[in-house]
Amino acid sequence: MTDAPNYGFDTLQIHAGARPDPATGARQTPIYQSTAYVFRDADHAAALFNLQEVGYIYSRLTNPTVAVLQERVATLEGGVGAVCCSSGHAAQIMALFPLMQPGNNVVVSTRLYGGSITQFSQTIKRFGWSAKFVDFEDLAAVEAAVDDDTRAIFCESVANPGGYVTDLPSISAIADKVGLPLIVDNTSATPYLCRPIEHGATLVVHSMTKYLTGNGSVTGGVVVDSGKFDWSASDKFPSLSAPEPAYHGLKFHETFGPLAFTFHGIAIGLRDLGMTLNPQAAHYTLMGIETLSLRMERHCENAQKIAGWLEGNDHVEAVTYAGLDSSPYKARGEKICPKGTGGLFTVALKGGYDSCVKFVDSLNLFSHVANLGDARSLVIHPASTTHRQLTEEQQVAAGAGPNVVRISIGIENAEDLIADLEQALAASA
Ligand SMILES: *Cc1c(COP(=O)(O)O)cnc(C)c1O
């Protein structure tokens, strides 16, 4: 793409980061299915290994197809750089890795994707890290949870399993006040509906598995850096501000400025943790992103119609979609996601746990799967699946109590989806 900073989102989702292949003129970004790249000579190789010159060495670190995707997502999110990884969960570890030492903690929202709650409450302990879960509606509690060992604040923009919009401007004001980076998982909203960096986020993470690819074909993740955080303002982030022994004492922040986090993510994170995205997955995700805005508009339009219809159904106790007048988060959603709050919401059934199981089993067009953000409509009962590892208290705090079904509305005809929901609700009673 030629440098033209004022292109709109629809243009950038197709062109950002890409240019005709210099070797062949290929218009679509080729899948560079190559592990290694020939050095011009020994000096070139040495410069690359010393991080004195940017280029391709080995595909665990960088790959030309993946690089296009990195630039595309960074552009759409308004960041300075991005690191793609093998999954959304890998992206979360890659986001925390440069920030955290053993003994450090991260303050996280209780309203998160079930897998993230497990990753933060259990698995990160193996690294000597911990998470403090806080209700992010209670701003005083968020600030009070921050202590001398806290290194980041983490939340989702539109939280999975749906219907909750985080007050990003208020949370980022707290992060600024205490001098910590705010990490926002923007999976459910996508940069088309919400751009967390504009609301003060330092880093944005995605499961590209979901809406960015958009058709349930790929597992991938990405960390985008705003380039705005001053890693040297305190001694809390030595990985970025202090000399790095693995690179002859190089200081990432001093050397790479706003790109410090991105360079660290590649040169240390991908090099040594190896959670790399493969080029074929990057290609599928690039193709998905070309239609992101069109799909998100339809996801929102369908979700709005269907959530409204469900709210009037006799078997339904409540629907949590931030686009509904009944939602306490409607006004906030209009501010933070002015084009809509996505395709994800939950429905609570009057019949409880057993009704939910019958409802899910009776659907025909909706698929019962552990995924979301697909072109096709999906459904899951979190309490018996994704949130099964949690206590009932954690389930309720995460918006995934026993009588709650999570629905990911696809881009099919809304009438067909409503007809399927109607017959399954009748069968569930
Ligand atoms: C799916 C998801 C993840 C995890 O992503 P994977 O690609 O499955 O590893 C993290 N956060 C949110 C909000 C998700 O929906």
The ligand as an ORCA input file, in Angstrom:
! r2SCAN-3c Opt
* xyz 0 1
  C     -11.528    -17.383     22.395
  C     -11.095    -16.275     23.245
  C      -9.814    -16.261     23.813
  C      -8.826    -17.384     23.609
  O      -8.455    -17.448     22.279
  P      -7.923    -18.810     21.566
  O      -7.652    -18.377     20.177
  O      -9.026    -19.807     21.694
  O      -6.713    -19.217     22.331
  C      -9.467    -15.180     24.591
  N     -10.330    -14.170     24.814
  C     -11.557    -14.159     24.287
  C     -12.477    -13.007     24.566
  C     -11.998    -15.199     23.498
  O     -13.231    -15.193     22.981
*
